[in-house]
Amino acid sequence: METSGGIRASLAGRYASALFDLARDQRQIDAVSHSLDVLSQAMLDSRDFAEVVDSPVVSREEAGSALAALSPQLGLDPITTNFVGVLARNGRKGQLRSVIRAFGRLAAEHRGETVAEVLTARPLNDDQIGQLKQQLRTRAGREVSIDAQVNPDILGGIVVKLGSQMIDASIRTKLNRLAQAMKG
């Protein structure tokens, strides 16, 4: 479990590993994965919610209360609800995004999948993700889970990291190569 060993080396990875171990022991990996996906989407959809998670001005108690109040509305499972409360109380709410990403990798590894980190300038739609999964599945020879992130700084195109392989087809990289070629 090389991936999980690397994940466990970071603070967010240790929290994710503890959550994963608890979810695995209670046979709730899918429920926790779903709840973490809901939390991730809520941070994207709601600036207010993202601010509660990211802002150092929001105290541990305020964050814990806000997360506890939102959990039933978001339909989070009990394990995830308790976990985000622990993160808030321990002053680690800012690690939530990293914990979600690390948990996703652990869950994918548990399912026998390879995780591909995908970076695009704009969000991918479901059809694009499906096509990308199929192409990467062919390349990897096994099921692939997509960890998609958006970064407008790449200007366009896509950057994919699949295991030790990196495929950089971003416009920023192409422009940098062109600039280097023009310099001679």
LUMTI-827999 format. One record per residue (C-alpha): residue number from 1; residue in one letter; x, y, z. Coordinates in pm, 1 decimal. Example, Ala and Ser with C-alpha at 12.3 -4.5 7.8 and 13.67 -1.06 7.14 Angstrom:
<1 "A" <1230.0 -450.0 780.0>>
<2 "S" <1367.0 -106.0 714.0>>
END
This chain:
<1 "M" <0.0 0.0 0.0>>
<2 "E" <251.4 255.7 -119.3>>
<3 "T" <-15.3 518.0 -176.9>>
<4 "S" <-163.5 486.7 167.8>>
<5 "G" <182.1 507.9 326.5>>
<6 "G" <244.8 835.8 145.5>>
<7 "I" <-99.0 963.6 237.0>>
<8 "R" <-47.2 886.5 605.2>>
<9 "A" <266.9 1102.2 612.4>>
<10 "S" <70.1 1429.7 599.8>>
<11 "L" <-156.1 1577.7 866.4>>
<12 "A" <-462.7 1558.0 641.5>>
<13 "G" <-358.9 1205.7 546.4>>
<14 "R" <-351.5 1093.1 908.4>>
<15 "Y" <-702.4 1230.7 962.0>>
<16 "A" <-819.2 1070.0 637.0>>
<17 "S" <-661.6 738.3 736.0>>
<18 "A" <-832.3 744.1 1074.1>>
<19 "L" <-1166.2 820.1 907.2>>
<20 "F" <-1107.6 548.7 647.5>>
<21 "D" <-1017.3 290.0 911.5>>
<22 "L" <-1331.9 374.6 1108.0>>
<23 "A" <-1549.6 362.7 795.5>>
<24 "R" <-1394.4 30.9 688.1>>
<25 "D" <-1441.6 -123.5 1032.4>>
<26 "Q" <-1808.4 -20.1 1032.2>>
<27 "R" <-1853.2 -114.7 663.6>>
<28 "Q" <-1952.5 241.3 578.7>>
<29 "I" <-1688.8 337.6 319.7>>
<30 "D" <-1949.5 412.1 52.0>>
<31 "A" <-2166.1 617.0 289.1>>
<32 "V" <-1869.8 821.4 410.6>>
<33 "S" <-1743.7 866.7 53.0>>
<34 "H" <-2084.4 996.1 -49.4>>
<35 "S" <-2099.7 1234.7 248.4>>
<36 "L" <-1752.5 1368.2 172.4>>
<37 "D" <-1855.5 1423.6 -190.9>>
<38 "V" <-2157.2 1619.5 -64.4>>
<39 "L" <-1931.7 1830.2 160.5>>
<40 "S" <-1692.2 1895.7 -124.7>>
<41 "Q" <-1976.1 2005.4 -351.6>>
<42 "A" <-2121.1 2224.5 -75.5>>
<43 "M" <-1786.5 2404.5 -46.3>>
<44 "L" <-1794.6 2468.7 -420.8>>
<45 "D" <-2159.8 2577.4 -426.7>>
<46 "S" <-2170.6 2798.4 -117.1>>
<47 "R" <-1922.7 3077.1 -50.2>>
<48 "D" <-2057.1 3105.4 304.4>>
<49 "F" <-1994.1 2738.5 375.3>>
<50 "A" <-1647.5 2755.2 219.3>>
<51 "E" <-1571.7 3056.8 438.2>>
<52 "V" <-1672.5 2867.8 753.4>>
<53 "V" <-1426.6 2595.6 655.0>>
<54 "D" <-1142.1 2819.6 536.2>>
<55 "S" <-1156.9 3130.8 751.6>>
<56 "P" <-923.9 3147.1 1050.9>>
<57 "V" <-1158.0 3410.1 1196.9>>
<58 "V" <-1431.2 3148.6 1253.0>>
<59 "S" <-1359.5 2992.6 1592.0>>
<60 "R" <-1348.0 2620.1 1660.9>>
<61 "E" <-1677.2 2637.6 1851.0>>
<62 "E" <-1854.0 2840.2 1580.6>>
<63 "A" <-1728.6 2608.7 1308.3>>
<64 "G" <-1829.7 2300.3 1505.8>>
<65 "S" <-2178.8 2440.7 1566.2>>
<66 "A" <-2220.7 2542.3 1200.9>>
<67 "L" <-2104.5 2205.4 1070.7>>
<68 "A" <-2326.3 2018.3 1318.3>>
<69 "A" <-2627.2 2227.6 1213.6>>
<70 "L" <-2560.7 2173.1 842.2>>
<71 "S" <-2495.0 1798.4 861.8>>
<72 "P" <-2863.0 1690.1 869.0>>
<73 "Q" <-2950.3 1936.0 590.9>>
<74 "L" <-2670.8 1796.5 375.5>>
<75 "G" <-2770.4 1439.2 459.8>>
<76 "L" <-2432.7 1342.0 602.5>>
<77 "D" <-2391.7 1001.7 761.3>>
<78 "P" <-2319.7 986.6 1139.2>>
<79 "I" <-1951.5 894.1 1097.3>>
<80 "T" <-1882.9 1193.6 873.3>>
<81 "T" <-2089.0 1424.2 1095.6>>
<82 "N" <-1883.0 1324.9 1399.1>>
<83 "F" <-1561.6 1348.4 1201.2>>
<84 "V" <-1614.8 1705.9 1079.2>>
<85 "G" <-1698.7 1798.8 1438.3>>
<86 "V" <-1366.0 1652.7 1551.0>>
<87 "L" <-1184.3 1844.5 1275.5>>
<88 "A" <-1349.5 2168.9 1386.5>>
<89 "R" <-1284.5 2111.8 1757.5>>
<90 "N" <-919.5 2026.5 1688.5>>
<91 "G" <-874.5 2345.1 1485.7>>
<92 "R" <-817.8 2147.6 1165.5>>
<93 "K" <-1125.9 2251.3 965.8>>
<94 "G" <-893.7 2408.7 708.5>>
<95 "Q" <-767.7 2059.2 627.6>>
<96 "L" <-1111.4 1937.5 515.5>>
<97 "R" <-1042.4 1961.1 140.8>>
<98 "S" <-714.5 1773.0 176.3>>
<99 "V" <-877.2 1511.3 398.7>>
<100 "I" <-1153.8 1458.5 141.8>>
<101 "R" <-896.8 1414.2 -135.4>>
<102 "A" <-685.6 1171.2 72.6>>
<103 "F" <-991.6 969.9 178.4>>
<104 "G" <-1091.8 942.1 -187.8>>
<105 "R" <-752.0 795.9 -271.6>>
<106 "L" <-772.0 546.8 13.9>>
<107 "A" <-1123.8 442.2 -87.2>>
<108 "A" <-1020.2 404.4 -452.5>>
<109 "E" <-720.3 194.3 -352.4>>
<110 "H" <-948.9 -19.2 -137.0>>
<111 "R" <-1172.1 -78.2 -441.9>>
<112 "G" <-869.3 -171.9 -653.9>>
<113 "E" <-874.1 148.6 -855.6>>
<114 "T" <-595.4 379.8 -958.3>>
<115 "V" <-649.5 749.4 -887.2>>
<116 "A" <-579.7 998.1 -1163.9>>
<117 "E" <-526.8 1358.2 -1058.6>>
<118 "V" <-678.6 1575.3 -1329.5>>
<119 "L" <-629.6 1950.8 -1353.2>>
<120 "T" <-831.9 2160.6 -1597.1>>
<121 "A" <-901.7 2530.5 -1644.6>>
<122 "R" <-1278.7 2471.3 -1628.1>>
<123 "P" <-1485.6 2197.3 -1464.2>>
<124 "L" <-1535.5 1882.5 -1671.4>>
<125 "N" <-1889.2 1764.8 -1742.7>>
<126 "D" <-2002.5 1406.1 -1683.1>>
<127 "D" <-1948.3 1302.6 -2047.2>>
<128 "Q" <-1593.1 1436.1 -2046.1>>
<129 "I" <-1515.4 1259.8 -1719.1>>
<130 "G" <-1659.3 935.8 -1859.6>>
<131 "Q" <-1447.0 958.1 -2175.0>>
<132 "L" <-1137.2 1044.0 -1974.5>>
<133 "K" <-1196.9 750.3 -1738.5>>
<134 "Q" <-1226.7 513.7 -2034.2>>
<135 "Q" <-903.1 639.4 -2193.6>>
<136 "L" <-714.5 623.8 -1864.9>>
<137 "R" <-856.6 277.1 -1787.9>>
<138 "T" <-712.4 156.5 -2118.2>>
<139 "R" <-377.6 315.8 -2039.8>>
<140 "A" <-359.9 189.8 -1677.6>>
<141 "G" <-509.1 -154.3 -1738.1>>
<142 "R" <-743.9 -120.6 -1440.2>>
<143 "E" <-1030.5 91.8 -1313.6>>
<144 "V" <-948.9 459.1 -1267.1>>
<145 "S" <-1100.6 707.0 -1025.1>>
<146 "I" <-1079.6 1075.5 -1121.6>>
<147 "D" <-969.8 1340.9 -870.0>>
<148 "A" <-1065.2 1649.4 -1072.6>>
<149 "Q" <-950.4 1996.6 -977.2>>
<150 "V" <-994.6 2329.8 -1149.9>>
<151 "N" <-713.7 2583.6 -1189.6>>
<152 "P" <-772.5 2866.6 -1438.4>>
<153 "D" <-397.6 2944.9 -1431.8>>
<154 "I" <-331.6 2662.6 -1680.7>>
<155 "L" <-539.7 2866.3 -1931.8>>
<156 "G" <-684.9 2558.1 -2101.3>>
<157 "G" <-612.1 2198.7 -2183.3>>
<158 "I" <-553.4 1931.0 -1922.5>>
<159 "V" <-287.1 1797.0 -1688.3>>
<160 "V" <-319.9 1433.5 -1578.6>>
<161 "K" <-109.2 1254.6 -1318.7>>
<162 "L" <-163.4 879.8 -1324.4>>
<163 "G" <69.6 704.0 -1085.2>>
<164 "S" <421.8 813.3 -1178.8>>
<165 "Q" <315.7 931.1 -1525.2>>
<166 "M" <236.4 1295.5 -1596.5>>
<167 "I" <58.8 1410.2 -1910.1>>
<168 "D" <71.8 1788.0 -1945.3>>
<169 "A" <-138.2 1915.8 -2235.4>>
<170 "S" <-207.7 2255.4 -2081.4>>
<171 "I" <-196.3 2571.5 -2286.4>>
<172 "R" <32.1 2733.4 -2027.8>>
<173 "T" <293.7 2460.6 -2078.1>>
<174 "K" <264.7 2482.3 -2456.1>>
<175 "L" <313.5 2860.2 -2441.0>>
<176 "N" <615.3 2818.3 -2212.6>>
<177 "R" <769.7 2566.7 -2455.4>>
<178 "L" <707.5 2803.5 -2744.4>>
<179 "A" <869.8 3091.0 -2552.4>>
<180 "Q" <1174.0 2874.0 -2475.1>>
<181 "A" <1201.2 2766.8 -2840.5>>
<182 "M" <1185.8 3129.0 -2954.6>>
<183 "K" <1464.6 3226.7 -2714.1>>
<184 "G" <1683.7 2968.2 -2881.2>>
END
